[in-house]
Amino acid sequence: MVKRLEERNGVILKLKKEVSEILEELENLGDNERTKKNNEIKNMINYYNGLTDKIEDRRVRINNFSLQILAVSIAASVVLITSKSVKIDSDIDLIIFYAAMVTFLVLITSSLITSIFFLRQSSFRYPFLKIEGVGVNQWKWFYYGNKYIERINRNPIWPSKKHSETNIPYLKGLKYFVNSYIEENSKKEIRNNIQQLYLLQVHNYYKNKFYLQLTKIWEIGFKFVVLVIVGAIIFISSAWYETNIKSKHECKGNAESLEKKCYLEEEVIKRIVDINENE
């Protein structure tokens, strides 16, 4: 276990060293080339920001749709169970009732799973937030890069009034932020920007996968609904056939048998009468 941990730490240290070397190469580009690439990076940052916003909007809409379906399905289920106007007088009525209840159950389950996934996704923390030196902790783009910001009290229920948890870390953070801007040159800027661009690419990856997870849940849910509807149609058709077609044939057959029986009985009675008359 310890050996594996050491090997893993060794791999991470090696990769961090390699990344640092590549970042230095980027910093040491010629002024024109560095400026050109830095402008490209800024444009890509704007592109990924817009792309991520669109995906996040879709994810939110799926969650809102799920909550609406949840409310409607629960309300419809309660009405279906408790309403006195719903009467079950035949097998077809019973099939429709059960099919509706199973459909609502599938919709409720899909909605709950989607909402749970949405909440878990929204509270998901990147596993690489605490990488030192390189990674996501850049002062210019992410609050993790400014240690003073994390000292500001963020309790919405019992907000702190202590200066040590509000004004002081805020002002220290501002001082650090402004000093970082003063010290920033084109080399440091491109170093920070390229790391932010890569973070946005990874962020976009997460958002896409999270979105696809939610759509997959509803894809499976709708497939179950279709199966329920198809099954209900088959059972209703079978029940209707039993009630209307088969029963009519049986009634017709019974009528013909009864008519034939009556005819035979009449013939027997006639013969008995004829025999009596002859005697």
Secondary structure by P-SEA (a helix, b strand, c coil): caaaaaaaaaaaaaaaaaaaaaaaaaaaccaaaaaaaaaaaaaaaaaaaaaaaaaaaaaaaaaaaaaaaaaaaaaaaaaaacccccccccaaaaaaaaaaaaaaaaaaaaaaaaaaaaaaaaacccccccccccccccccccccccccccccccccccccccccccaaaaaaaaaaaaaaaaaccaaaaaaaaaaaaaaaaaaaaaaaaaaaaaaaaaaaaaaaaaaaaaaaaaaaaaaaaacccaaaaaaaaaaaaaaaaaaaaaaaaaaaaaaaaac
